[in-house]
Amino acid sequence: MNLPLLDIAIILAYIAATLLVGFWISSRASKDIKSYFLGGNKLSWWQLGLSNASGMFDISGTMWLVYLLFVYGLTSVFIPWLWPVFNQIFLMVFLSAWLRRSGVMTGAEWITFRFGEGKGARLSHLIVVLFALVNVIGFIAYGFIGIGKFAAVFMPWQLAEDPHLNDVCYGLIITAITTLYVVKGGMFSVVFTEVLQFFIMTIACIAVGIIAMQRVSPEMLNAAIPEGWTSILFSWELHLDWSEKLAAAQQKIDADGYELFAIFFMLMLFKGMLQSMAGPQPTYDMQRVLSAKTPKEAAKMSGVVSLVLLFPRYMLITGLTVLALGLFMGDLNAMGDKVDFEQILPMVLAGDILPSGLLGLLIAGLLAAFMSTFAATVNAAPAYVVNDLYKRYINADASPKTYVKMSYFISILFVILGVAIGFFIPSLNQVIQWLVSALYGGYTASNVLKWYWWRFNGYGYFWGMVTGFAIAFPLIFTDIAPIHAFPFMFVACIAACVTGSLLTAPDDMQVLKKFYAKVRPWGFWGPVLAEVQKDFPQVQANKNFARDAVNVVVGIVWQTSLVAAPIFMVIKHWPEFIAAMLVAALGSIFLWFNWYKKLEDYPADTPAAVLQSSSDESLIVKI
């Protein structure tokens, strides 16, 4: 496709603006590692929230979601629970505040805050660093695959005869440009450029949704889709029959293994609840929580993500899907069984449907989406290597500038590793399935227990994580669906966690008292609370479990309604759209009174000694 000159100018202007912002802000980011990784804890909650929303608006994920909506219709609103997308609700309701109260810089540093400095804690610290770095490499590969597939459709030059190699070449070029501004600017650069990217993307999303509503009538859509495509309800089986409309789509459903949708849904819900209770993975999502000024602002930051992200994003996803269904079914059927559903997004954009100017803006926005996710992912890697390995074990007395320069090097190294792996993975779905169900599945058990059970110690954490790794990596080489393996993986990891904890001594009670007094989680903390109350009788247990549980359930329904509403709007199902918006409005009112109005940085009975030592440093006061 040859882009018009206006669109090329818009794209180049955006890339230039992004690079300029990254270098302009780099002077603030280069002061020290706290400024580089956390923005000096000076970024407002709404800036972090818009940045987080923009970072989740990644191009690879958008291509994946367009394929899901195209093939699975309205039931696709549940499939991202694989991620699980409702982890943002758990963060909003209680976990972001708990996490930010720690005052640490990385997830690995949090492990030391929770388990102390003993051998078990050191082993746990190292295993969570390993997990974080594997996760970073996986997401760099995921972003690299998506941007290569996307860019190859629009760029006028054929860089290689093999289509996959051509995608790779374009992925390398755009990845190199993105790495330049991320490495230079750190978290300040990530956040400020992502706020800009969010506004660009929102305008483009709304425009695409409106164009789809104008170009594709309900009659055109109904002629292209199988019966049941527009229903959000499902029974035991999926009951979508594409065989007469698009045979390749039916083959895709059979290959994905989602036909028994009720079982798949229950597995997603079971896995999603446990994974969400474990808290965020030690990557860019956690970094933004730790970057907030206060625990209360961290909770608000997580809350604003769903509110501002979902409606515009699903206007884009639905708009592109509807345009493909209404205008490109002939082209897709002509491809036979060679249809790549992950290419629907760039195929529609290349189809001369969008007016010049808007097309350039949308491509710039999607490039922005890639750059956002990639930037945040890359920024997480040096935080772990420099802060949790180099500074902790090798050179604790280096100058701030040395740590920042080390961060530049580590960022570049991990980009190279992620890109190298991306060379050999042709499918986004393949890497998504392994990351969210296998790798994250092995992470879940240890990271659930760390919040809610006092007797769970560093050895238990280590052996639970090792068991998860031992099961997750072989799944790459099998045909077993990771989601189907999750229940067995979780049981094995729980057994390793409990056995490892009970066969070794409890963690130091002083460490547990510090953690509990500062974070104040609910769960099984009775013996620790009793010890804290010997010094501070005013400290009470967290009694908000019931309120938090209700808010989580309401929040998940609220979030799902914000996904369904724009889909119903673009396909012009007005009664369902009104119902979804009504659910969203009622959920917003409920959460305003039962969540937002009750936010607090720390419980009122938190000892002054804890508060005095909680300003962004590990707790050092003995209690």
C-alpha positions in Angstrom: 0.0 0.0 0.0 1.3 3.5 -0.9 0.3 5.9 1.8 -0.7 9.5 0.7 1.8 12.2 1.5 -0.4 13.8 4.2 -0.6 10.5 6.1 3.2 9.9 5.8 3.7 13.5 7.1 1.5 12.9 10.1 3.2 9.6 11.0 6.7 11.1 10.7 5.7 14.2 12.7 4.4 12.0 15.5 7.5 9.9 15.6 9.7 13.0 15.7 7.5 14.6 18.5 7.9 11.4 20.6 11.6 11.3 20.2 11.9 15.0 21.1 9.8 14.6 24.2 11.9 11.6 25.3 15.1 13.5 25.0 13.7 16.7 26.5 12.6 14.9 29.6 15.7 12.8 29.9 17.5 15.4 32.1 14.8 14.8 34.8 15.0 11.1 34.4 18.8 10.9 34.6 19.2 12.3 38.1 19.1 8.9 39.9 17.5 5.5 39.6 14.5 6.6 41.6 13.8 9.3 39.0 14.6 6.9 36.2 12.3 4.0 37.3 9.6 5.8 39.3 9.6 9.3 38.0 10.7 10.4 41.5 7.2 9.6 42.8 6.2 13.1 41.5 3.7 12.0 38.8 0.0 12.6 39.4 -2.4 9.7 39.6 -4.3 10.9 36.5 -1.0 11.1 34.5 -0.1 7.5 35.6 -3.7 6.4 34.9 -3.7 7.7 31.3 -0.2 6.3 30.8 -1.3 2.9 32.0 -4.4 3.0 29.8 -2.2 4.0 26.8 0.3 1.2 27.6 -2.5 -1.3 27.6 -3.7 0.0 24.2 -0.9 -2.0 22.5 -1.0 -2.8 18.8 -0.4 -6.5 19.3 -3.2 -6.8 21.8 -5.5 -4.8 19.5 -4.8 -7.1 16.6 -5.6 -10.1 18.8 -8.8 -8.6 20.1 -10.0 -7.7 16.6 -9.5 -11.4 15.6 -11.4 -12.5 18.7 -14.4 -10.3 18.1 -14.4 -11.2 14.4 -14.5 -15.0 15.0 -16.3 -15.2 18.4 -18.7 -12.2 18.3 -20.0 -10.8 21.5 -18.8 -13.8 23.6 -15.3 -12.5 22.9 -15.8 -9.9 25.7 -15.0 -12.7 28.1 -11.9 -14.2 26.4 -9.6 -11.5 27.6 -10.3 -12.8 31.1 -7.4 -15.1 30.2 -5.2 -12.1 30.8 -7.2 -11.5 33.2 -8.3 -8.0 32.4 -10.3 -7.7 35.6 -7.0 -7.7 37.6 -7.4 -3.9 37.3 -10.5 -4.1 39.5 -8.6 -6.0 42.2 -5.8 -3.4 42.0 -8.3 -0.5 42.1 -10.3 -1.9 45.1 -7.4 -2.9 47.4 -4.2 -4.2 46.0 -2.7 -1.0 44.6 -2.9 0.7 48.0 -1.4 -2.3 49.7 1.4 -2.5 47.2 2.2 1.3 47.3 2.3 1.3 51.1 5.5 -0.7 50.8 7.5 2.3 49.4 9.8 0.0 47.4 11.0 0.4 43.8 10.5 -3.0 42.2 8.6 -6.3 42.8 11.8 -8.0 43.8 12.6 -5.3 46.4 9.0 -5.9 47.7 10.0 -9.6 48.3 12.7 -8.4 50.7 10.1 -6.2 52.4 7.8 -9.2 52.9 10.3 -12.0 53.7 13.3 -10.2 55.2 17.0 -10.9 54.6 17.4 -14.6 55.3 18.4 -17.3 52.9 14.8 -18.1 51.9 14.2 -14.4 51.3 17.3 -14.2 49.1 16.2 -17.2 47.1 12.7 -15.7 46.6 14.3 -12.4 45.6 16.4 -14.0 42.9 13.5 -16.2 41.6 11.2 -13.2 41.2 13.9 -11.2 39.4 14.2 -14.2 37.0 10.4 -14.3 36.5 10.3 -10.6 35.8 13.1 -10.7 33.3 11.6 -13.7 31.4 8.3 -11.9 31.4 9.9 -8.8 29.9 11.6 -10.8 27.2 8.3 -12.5 26.4 6.4 -9.2 26.1 9.2 -7.6 24.0 8.9 -10.6 21.6 5.1 -10.2 21.6 5.3 -6.5 20.7 7.9 -7.1 18.1 5.8 -9.8 16.3 2.7 -7.5 16.3 4.5 -4.3 15.0 6.2 -6.2 12.2 2.9 -7.7 11.0 1.3 -4.3 11.2 4.0 -2.2 9.5 4.7 -4.5 6.6 1.2 -3.9 5.3 1.7 -0.1 5.0 5.3 0.4 4.2 6.0 0.7 0.4 9.2 -1.3 0.4 9.5 -5.1 0.3 12.5 -5.8 2.4 12.5 -9.6 2.1 10.8 -12.1 -0.2 9.6 -14.3 2.7 6.6 -12.6 4.3 7.6 -13.5 7.9 11.1 -12.2 7.3 9.7 -9.0 5.8 7.6 -8.5 9.0 10.7 -9.1 11.0 12.7 -6.4 9.1 10.0 -3.8 9.8 9.8 -4.9 13.4 13.5 -4.3 13.8 13.3 -0.8 12.4 10.4 0.4 14.5 11.7 -1.3 17.6 15.1 0.4 17.2 13.4 3.9 17.1 11.2 3.1 20.1 14.2 1.8 22.1 16.0 5.1 21.5 13.6 7.3 23.4 12.7 4.7 26.1 16.3 4.1 27.1 17.1 7.9 27.2 14.0 9.0 29.1 13.1 6.3 31.7 9.7 6.5 33.5 9.3 10.3 32.9 9.6 9.7 29.2 7.3 6.7 29.2 4.5 8.6 31.1 4.6 11.9 29.3 4.7 10.4 25.8 2.0 7.9 26.7 -0.3 10.7 27.9 0.2 12.3 24.4 -0.4 9.0 22.8 -3.6 8.3 24.7 -5.3 11.5 23.3 -4.2 10.8 19.8 -5.5 7.2 20.0 -8.8 8.2 21.6 -9.6 10.6 18.7 -8.7 7.9 16.1 -10.7 5.2 17.9 -13.9 7.3 18.0 -13.5 8.3 14.3 -13.1 4.6 13.2 -16.2 3.6 15.2 -18.2 6.4 13.6 -17.0 5.5 10.0 -18.0 1.8 10.6 -21.4 2.8 11.7 -21.8 4.9 8.5 -20.4 2.4 6.1 -21.9 -0.9 7.3 -25.6 -1.2 7.9 -27.1 -3.8 10.3 -28.4 -5.7 7.2 -24.9 -5.9 5.7 -23.5 -7.1 9.1 -26.2 -9.7 9.5 -25.5 -11.1 6.1 -21.9 -11.7 7.0 -22.2 -13.2 10.5 -23.5 -16.6 11.8 -26.5 -16.8 14.1 -25.6 -16.1 17.7 -22.7 -13.7 16.8 -24.5 -10.7 18.4 -25.4 -12.4 21.7 -23.3 -11.9 24.8 -25.0 -14.9 26.4 -23.6 -18.5 25.9 -24.6 -22.0 26.8 -22.6 -25.1 27.4 -21.3 -25.0 23.8 -20.4 -22.0 21.7 -22.9 -22.7 18.9 -21.3 -20.4 16.3 -21.3 -22.1 12.9 -19.1 -20.2 10.4 -19.0 -23.1 7.9 -21.2 -21.4 5.3 -20.0 -17.9 5.8 -16.2 -18.3 6.2 -14.8 -21.8 6.6 -11.5 -20.6 7.9 -13.2 -19.0 10.9 -14.8 -22.4 11.8 -11.4 -24.0 11.5 -10.0 -21.4 13.8 -12.6 -22.1 16.5 -11.8 -25.8 16.3 -8.1 -25.1 16.5 -8.5 -22.8 19.5 -10.5 -25.4 21.4 -13.1 -22.9 22.8 -16.1 -24.8 21.5 -17.0 -26.1 25.0 -17.3 -22.5 26.1 -18.8 -23.0 29.5 -15.8 -25.1 30.6 -13.5 -22.5 29.1 -15.3 -19.7 30.9 -15.1 -21.4 34.3 -11.4 -22.0 33.8 -10.8 -18.4 32.9 -12.8 -17.2 35.9 -11.1 -19.6 38.3 -7.6 -18.7 37.0 -8.5 -15.0 36.7 -9.7 -14.6 40.3 -6.6 -16.4 41.7 -4.2 -14.5 39.4 -5.8 -11.2 40.2 -5.6 -11.9 44.0 -1.9 -12.4 43.5 -1.4 -8.8 42.5 0.3 -7.4 39.4 3.2 -9.2 37.8 6.6 -7.4 38.5 6.5 -5.5 35.2 5.2 -2.1 33.9 1.8 -2.4 35.7 3.6 -2.7 39.1 6.0 0.0 38.2 3.2 2.5 37.7 1.6 1.6 41.0 4.9 2.0 42.8 5.4 5.4 40.9 2.3 6.9 42.5 2.7 9.7 45.1 0.6 7.9 47.7 -1.3 4.6 48.3 -4.6 6.5 47.7 -3.4 7.9 44.4 -2.2 4.4 43.4 -5.8 3.1 43.9 -7.2 6.0 41.9 -4.7 5.5 39.1 -5.8 1.8 38.7 -9.5 2.9 38.8 -9.2 5.4 36.0 -7.7 2.9 33.6 -10.9 1.0 32.9 -13.0 4.2 32.9 -11.0 5.9 30.2 -9.6 3.0 28.2 -12.4 0.5 27.4 -15.0 2.6 25.6 -12.7 4.2 23.0 -10.6 1.1 22.5 -13.6 -1.1 21.8 -15.0 1.5 19.4 -11.8 0.9 17.4 -11.9 -2.9 17.8 -15.5 -3.1 16.8 -15.2 -0.5 14.0 -12.4 -2.5 12.4 -14.2 -5.8 12.9 -17.5 -4.5 11.4 -15.6 -3.0 8.4 -13.9 -6.3 7.8 -17.2 -8.2 8.0 -19.2 -5.8 5.9 -16.6 -5.0 3.2 -13.9 -7.7 3.1 -15.6 -11.1 3.4 -15.0 -11.7 -0.3 -11.3 -11.1 0.1 -11.2 -13.3 3.2 -13.0 -16.2 1.5 -10.7 -16.0 -1.5 -7.8 -16.7 0.8 -9.2 -20.1 1.7 -7.5 -21.7 4.7 -4.6 -19.3 4.5 -6.5 -16.5 6.4 -4.4 -14.9 9.1 -7.0 -13.4 11.4 -4.3 -11.4 13.2 -3.9 -9.5 10.0 -7.5 -8.2 9.8 -6.6 -4.9 11.5 -3.9 -3.8 9.0 -5.9 -5.3 6.1 -8.9 -3.0 6.8 -6.7 0.0 7.2 -5.0 -0.7 3.9 -8.4 -1.0 2.1 -8.8 2.7 1.2 -11.8 3.1 3.6 -10.5 5.8 5.9 -10.0 9.3 4.5 -6.5 10.6 4.2 -5.4 12.4 7.3 -7.5 10.2 9.6 -5.6 7.1 8.3 -2.3 8.8 9.1 -3.6 9.8 12.5 -4.8 6.2 13.2 -1.5 4.6 12.1 0.4 7.1 14.2 -1.9 6.2 17.1 -1.4 2.5 16.6 2.4 3.1 16.4 1.9 5.1 19.6 0.1 2.1 21.2 3.0 -0.1 20.3 5.6 2.4 21.6 3.6 2.8 24.8 3.6 -0.9 25.7 7.1 -1.5 24.4 8.4 1.5 26.4 6.8 0.4 29.6 8.0 -3.2 29.2 11.6 -2.2 28.4 11.7 0.3 31.4 10.9 -2.6 33.8 14.0 -4.7 32.9 16.8 -2.4 34.1 14.8 -1.8 37.3 15.4 -5.4 38.2 18.9 -5.9 36.9 20.3 -2.6 38.2 18.4 -2.1 41.5 17.9 -5.8 42.5 21.1 -7.4 41.2 23.9 -4.9 40.4 23.2 -2.5 43.3 22.3 -5.2 45.8 25.0 -7.8 45.1 27.8 -6.2 43.1 28.2 -2.4 43.6 26.1 -0.8 46.3 28.2 2.4 46.3 28.2 3.4 42.7 27.2 6.9 41.7 23.6 7.6 40.5 24.9 8.3 37.0 26.6 4.9 36.9 23.3 3.2 37.7 21.5 5.2 35.0 24.2 4.3 32.4 23.9 0.6 33.5 20.1 1.0 32.9 20.7 2.2 29.3 22.9 -0.9 28.6 20.4 -3.4 30.2 17.5 -1.9 28.3 19.3 -2.4 24.9 20.4 -5.9 25.9 16.8 -7.1 26.7 15.4 -5.6 23.5 18.0 -7.6 21.6 17.0 -10.8 23.5 13.2 -10.2 23.0 13.6 -9.5 19.3 15.8 -12.6 18.8 13.0 -14.8 20.3 10.4 -12.9 18.2 12.2 -14.1 15.0 11.0 -17.7 15.7 7.4 -17.1 16.9 5.0 -16.4 14.0 1.7 -16.1 15.9 0.6 -13.5 18.5 -1.9 -16.0 19.9 0.8 -18.5 20.6 2.9 -16.2 22.7 -0.1 -14.7 24.5 -1.4 -18.1 25.5 2.0 -19.1 27.0 2.5 -15.9 28.8 -0.9 -15.5 30.4 -1.7 -19.1 31.1 1.6 -20.9 31.5 4.1 -18.4 32.8 1.6 -16.4 34.9 0.0 -19.7 36.0 3.2 -20.8 37.6 3.4 -17.4 39.3 0.0 -17.4 40.8 0.2 -19.7 43.9 3.2 -18.1 45.5 1.9 -14.6 44.9 -1.5 -15.3 46.3 -0.2 -16.8 49.6 2.3 -13.9 50.1 -0.5 -11.5 50.9 -2.9 -13.6 52.9 -1.1 -16.2 55.1 1.5 -15.2 57.7 3.1 -18.6 57.9 4.0 -18.5 54.2 7.8 -17.9 54.1 10.6 -17.2 51.6 11.4 -20.9 51.1 7.7 -21.6 50.3 7.7 -18.7 47.8 10.9 -20.0 46.2 9.8 -23.6 45.8 6.3 -22.6 44.6 7.9 -20.4 41.9 10.4 -23.1 40.9 7.6 -25.6 40.5 5.7 -23.1 38.3 8.7 -22.6 36.1 9.4 -26.4 35.9 5.8 -26.9 34.6 5.5 -23.8 32.4 8.5 -24.1 30.2 7.9 -27.7 28.9 4.4 -26.6 27.8 6.0 -24.6 25.0 6.9 -27.9 23.4 3.6 -29.7 23.8 0.1 -29.4 22.3 -1.5 -29.0 25.7 -3.5 -25.8 26.0 -2.0 -23.8 28.9 -5.4 -22.8 30.2 -6.3 -26.5 30.6 -3.1 -27.2 32.4 -3.6 -24.4 34.9 -5.6 -26.2 37.6 -3.0 -29.0 37.8 -0.2 -26.5 37.8 -1.9 -24.5 40.6 -2.4 -27.5 42.8 1.3 -28.6 42.3 2.5 -25.1 43.1 0.3 -24.8 46.2 1.6 -28.1 47.5 5.2 -26.9 46.9 4.4 -23.6 48.7 2.8 -25.2 51.7 5.4 -27.9 52.0 8.3 -25.6 51.6 6.9 -23.2 54.3 6.0 -25.9 56.9 9.3 -27.8 56.6 11.3 -24.6 57.4 11.2 -22.0 60.2 8.8 -19.1 60.0 10.2 -15.8 58.9 11.5 -13.4 61.4 8.6 -12.0 63.5 10.1 -8.5 63.4 9.9 -8.6 59.6 6.3 -9.9 59.6 5.3 -7.2 62.2 6.8 -4.4 60.0 5.0 -5.8 56.9 1.6 -6.2 58.6 1.7 -2.9 60.4 2.5 -1.0 57.3 0.4 -2.8 54.6 -2.5 -4.1 56.7 -3.8 -6.9 54.4 -6.8 -9.0 55.4 -6.3 -12.7 55.6 -4.8 -15.1 58.1 -2.5 -12.8 60.1 -3.8 -13.5 63.7 -0.4 -14.4 65.3 1.3 -11.4 63.8 -1.4 -9.0 64.8 -1.2 -10.3 68.4 2.5 -9.5 68.4 2.0 -6.0 66.9 -0.7 -5.3 69.5 1.8 -5.9 72.3 3.6 -2.8 71.1 0.7 -0.9 69.7 -2.6 -1.9 71.2 -4.6 0.4 68.9 -3.8 -1.6 65.8 -6.8 -3.6 64.6 -7.2 -6.2 61.9 -8.3 -5.2 58.5 -12.1 -5.8 58.5 -12.8 -4.7 55.0 -12.8 -8.1 53.3 -16.6 -8.2 52.7 -16.7 -4.6 51.4 -13.7 -5.3 49.1 -15.3 -8.6 47.8 -18.5 -6.8 46.9 -16.7 -4.0 45.2 -14.7 -6.5 43.2 -17.9 -8.3 41.9 -19.5 -5.0 41.1 -16.3 -3.7 39.5 -16.1 -6.8 37.2 -19.7 -6.3 36.0 -19.0 -2.6 35.6 -15.9 -3.2 33.6 -17.6 -5.8 31.4 -20.4 -3.3 30.7 -17.9 -0.8 29.5 -16.5 -3.4 27.0 -20.0 -4.4 25.8 -21.5 -0.9 25.4 -19.3 0.3 22.5 -19.7 -3.0 20.7 -23.5 -2.7 20.9 -23.3 0.9 19.8 -21.2 0.3 16.7 -23.3 -2.6 15.6 -26.4 -0.4 16.3 -28.1 -2.8 18.9 -29.6 0.2 20.8 -31.6 -1.6 23.5 -28.6 -3.7 24.5 -26.4 -0.5 24.4 -28.8 1.3 26.7 -28.9 -1.6 29.1 -25.0 -1.8 29.1 -24.7 1.9 29.8 -27.3 1.7 32.6 -25.3 -1.1 34.2 -22.1 1.0 33.8 -23.8 4.1 35.4 -25.3 2.2 38.3 -21.9 0.5 38.9 -20.1 3.9 38.8 -22.5 5.3 41.5 -22.1 2.2 43.7 -18.3 2.3 43.5 -18.2 6.0 44.1 -19.8 5.6 47.5 -18.5 2.1 48.5 -15.0 2.4 47.1 -13.9 6.0 46.2 -15.3 7.8 49.2 -13.6 5.2 51.5 -10.1 5.3 50.1 -7.3 6.0 52.6 -3.5 6.1 52.4 -3.1 4.1 55.7 -5.6 2.9 58.3 -6.2 5.5 61.0 -4.7 3.3 63.7 -1.4 2.9 61.9 1.4 3.7 64.4 3.3 6.9 63.9 6.6 5.1 63.9 5.4 3.2 60.7 4.3 6.4 59.0 7.5 8.2 59.8 9.5 5.5 58.1 7.2 4.9 55.1 8.2 7.7 52.8 9.5 5.7 50.0 12.1 3.7 52.0 12.1 0.2 53.4 10.8 0.2 56.9 13.8 0.5 59.3 12.1 1.3 62.6 12.0 -1.7 65.0 8.5 -2.3 66.3 
